[in-house]
């Protein structure tokens, strides 16, 4: 799955093993580096009003309105393959 840093949302969560490992201030935005339990690090752009100090445990989620991109090798997968039994999710509520 591929997400850009502005598509990664962070929420304080004392039960999370993900931790803010570094913070950079860039004017109107703050770049948070988050280390996951796996040891991998990801980045999250937040508005300057959202600040999580280094060491803060955070839940990492996809920002509202974002559709993650799945990669198969170098190819982006945007819908199930033809003839697949997988159904594409609908944003419409069930009737």
C-alpha positions as protocol buffer text, in pm:
chain_id: "A"
residue {
  index: 1
  type: UNK
  ca { x: 0 y: 0 z: 0 }
}
residue {
  index: 2
  type: UNK
  ca { x: 126 y: 346 z: -83 }
}
residue {
  index: 3
  type: UNK
  ca { x: 26 y: 663 z: 100 }
}
residue {
  index: 4
  type: UNK
  ca { x: 175 y: 1008 z: 74 }
}
residue {
  index: 5
  type: UNK
  ca { x: 272 y: 1176 z: 404 }
}
residue {
  index: 6
  type: UNK
  ca { x: -31 y: 1410 z: 389 }
}
residue {
  index: 7
  type: UNK
  ca { x: -258 y: 1103 z: 363 }
}
residue {
  index: 8
  type: UNK
  ca { x: -137 y: 958 z: 695 }
}
residue {
  index: 9
  type: UNK
  ca { x: -337 y: 1066 z: 1002 }
}
residue {
  index: 10
  type: UNK
  ca { x: -210 y: 1039 z: 1359 }
}
residue {
  index: 11
  type: UNK
  ca { x: -410 y: 1023 z: 1681 }
}
residue {
  index: 12
  type: UNK
  ca { x: -266 y: 998 z: 2032 }
}
residue {
  index: 13
  type: UNK
  ca { x: -316 y: 641 z: 2157 }
}
residue {
  index: 14
  type: UNK
  ca { x: -147 y: 525 z: 2479 }
}
residue {
  index: 15
  type: UNK
  ca { x: -206 y: 160 z: 2378 }
}
residue {
  index: 16
  type: UNK
  ca { x: -22 y: 195 z: 2044 }
}
residue {
  index: 17
  type: UNK
  ca { x: 328 y: 62 z: 1987 }
}
residue {
  index: 18
  type: UNK
  ca { x: 387 y: 324 z: 1713 }
}
residue {
  index: 19
  type: UNK
  ca { x: 587 y: 620 z: 1848 }
}
residue {
  index: 20
  type: UNK
  ca { x: 671 y: 964 z: 1715 }
}
residue {
  index: 21
  type: UNK
  ca { x: 1048 y: 947 z: 1667 }
}
residue {
  index: 22
  type: UNK
  ca { x: 1120 y: 1293 z: 1524 }
}
residue {
  index: 23
  type: UNK
  ca { x: 939 y: 1618 z: 1443 }
}
residue {
  index: 24
  type: UNK
  ca { x: 1031 y: 1884 z: 1185 }
}
residue {
  index: 25
  type: UNK
  ca { x: 861 y: 2222 z: 1170 }
}
residue {
  index: 26
  type: UNK
  ca { x: 798 y: 2362 z: 821 }
}
residue {
  index: 27
  type: UNK
  ca { x: 600 y: 2684 z: 861 }
}
residue {
  index: 28
  type: UNK
  ca { x: 232 y: 2594 z: 831 }
}
residue {
  index: 29
  type: UNK
  ca { x: 303 y: 2220 z: 852 }
}
residue {
  index: 30
  type: UNK
  ca { x: 471 y: 1978 z: 1089 }
}
residue {
  index: 31
  type: UNK
  ca { x: 637 y: 1661 z: 960 }
}
residue {
  index: 32
  type: UNK
  ca { x: 615 y: 1374 z: 1210 }
}
residue {
  index: 33
  type: UNK
  ca { x: 835 y: 1067 z: 1175 }
}
residue {
  index: 34
  type: UNK
  ca { x: 669 y: 763 z: 1331 }
}
residue {
  index: 35
  type: UNK
  ca { x: 846 y: 436 z: 1410 }
}
residue {
  index: 36
  type: UNK
  ca { x: 618 y: 132 z: 1389 }
}
residue {
  index: 37
  type: UNK
  ca { x: 647 y: -186 z: 1596 }
}
residue {
  index: 38
  type: UNK
  ca { x: 811 y: -349 z: 1290 }
}
residue {
  index: 39
  type: UNK
  ca { x: 1093 y: -93 z: 1307 }
}
residue {
  index: 40
  type: UNK
  ca { x: 982 y: 76 z: 985 }
}
residue {
  index: 41
  type: UNK
  ca { x: 946 y: 452 z: 985 }
}
residue {
  index: 42
  type: UNK
  ca { x: 675 y: 651 z: 810 }
}
residue {
  index: 43
  type: UNK
  ca { x: 611 y: 1022 z: 772 }
}
residue {
  index: 44
  type: UNK
  ca { x: 296 y: 1224 z: 836 }
}
residue {
  index: 45
  type: UNK
  ca { x: 236 y: 1588 z: 739 }
}
residue {
  index: 46
  type: UNK
  ca { x: 7 y: 1763 z: 986 }
}
residue {
  index: 47
  type: UNK
  ca { x: -113 y: 2123 z: 1004 }
}
residue {
  index: 48
  type: UNK
  ca { x: 92 y: 2338 z: 1244 }
}
residue {
  index: 49
  type: UNK
  ca { x: -193 y: 2318 z: 1497 }
}
residue {
  index: 50
  type: UNK
  ca { x: -140 y: 1938 z: 1532 }
}
residue {
  index: 51
  type: UNK
  ca { x: 175 y: 1854 z: 1721 }
}
residue {
  index: 52
  type: UNK
  ca { x: 271 y: 1521 z: 1873 }
}
residue {
  index: 53
  type: UNK
  ca { x: 594 y: 1544 z: 2076 }
}
residue {
  index: 54
  type: UNK
  ca { x: 874 y: 1292 z: 2026 }
}
residue {
  index: 55
  type: UNK
  ca { x: 790 y: 975 z: 2219 }
}
residue {
  index: 56
  type: UNK
  ca { x: 413 y: 1012 z: 2186 }
}
residue {
  index: 57
  type: UNK
  ca { x: 235 y: 681 z: 2116 }
}
residue {
  index: 58
  type: UNK
  ca { x: 5 y: 731 z: 1816 }
}
residue {
  index: 59
  type: UNK
  ca { x: -253 y: 537 z: 1618 }
}
residue {
  index: 60
  type: UNK
  ca { x: -167 y: 555 z: 1248 }
}
residue {
  index: 61
  type: UNK
  ca { x: -466 y: 574 z: 1014 }
}
residue {
  index: 62
  type: UNK
  ca { x: -554 y: 680 z: 661 }
}
residue {
  index: 63
  type: UNK
  ca { x: -673 y: 1041 z: 644 }
}
residue {
  index: 64
  type: UNK
  ca { x: -1048 y: 1076 z: 577 }
}
residue {
  index: 65
  type: UNK
  ca { x: -1129 y: 1098 z: 207 }
}
residue {
  index: 66
  type: UNK
  ca { x: -810 y: 917 z: 104 }
}
residue {
  index: 67
  type: UNK
  ca { x: -812 y: 604 z: -111 }
}
residue {
  index: 68
  type: UNK
  ca { x: -492 y: 405 z: -60 }
}
residue {
  index: 69
  type: UNK
  ca { x: -309 y: 277 z: -368 }
}
residue {
  index: 70
  type: UNK
  ca { x: -217 y: -90 z: -371 }
}
residue {
  index: 71
  type: UNK
  ca { x: 94 y: -193 z: -564 }
}
residue {
  index: 72
  type: UNK
  ca { x: 163 y: -526 z: -731 }
}
residue {
  index: 73
  type: UNK
  ca { x: 528 y: -496 z: -827 }
}
residue {
  index: 74
  type: UNK
  ca { x: 547 y: -160 z: -1005 }
}
residue {
  index: 75
  type: UNK
  ca { x: 181 y: -161 z: -1107 }
}
residue {
  index: 76
  type: UNK
  ca { x: -92 y: 29 z: -920 }
}
residue {
  index: 77
  type: UNK
  ca { x: -403 y: -178 z: -858 }
}
residue {
  index: 78
  type: UNK
  ca { x: -711 y: 44 z: -856 }
}
residue {
  index: 79
  type: UNK
  ca { x: -988 y: -216 z: -889 }
}
residue {
  index: 80
  type: UNK
  ca { x: -1032 y: -593 z: -872 }
}
residue {
  index: 81
  type: UNK
  ca { x: -911 y: -784 z: -1181 }
}
residue {
  index: 82
  type: UNK
  ca { x: -1175 y: -877 z: -1442 }
}
residue {
  index: 83
  type: UNK
  ca { x: -1354 y: -1200 z: -1351 }
}
residue {
  index: 84
  type: UNK
  ca { x: -1244 y: -1170 z: -989 }
}
residue {
  index: 85
  type: UNK
  ca { x: -1481 y: -1273 z: -713 }
}
residue {
  index: 86
  type: UNK
  ca { x: -1363 y: -968 z: -518 }
}
residue {
  index: 87
  type: UNK
  ca { x: -1621 y: -695 z: -492 }
}
residue {
  index: 88
  type: UNK
  ca { x: -1528 y: -330 z: -500 }
}
residue {
  index: 89
  type: UNK
  ca { x: -1644 y: -142 z: -191 }
}
residue {
  index: 90
  type: UNK
  ca { x: -1919 y: 106 z: -242 }
}
residue {
  index: 91
  type: UNK
  ca { x: -1928 y: 436 z: -59 }
}
residue {
  index: 92
  type: UNK
  ca { x: -2308 y: 416 z: -71 }
}
residue {
  index: 93
  type: UNK
  ca { x: -2476 y: 305 z: 252 }
}
residue {
  index: 94
  type: UNK
  ca { x: -2661 y: -27 z: 237 }
}
residue {
  index: 95
  type: UNK
  ca { x: -3036 y: 12 z: 186 }
}
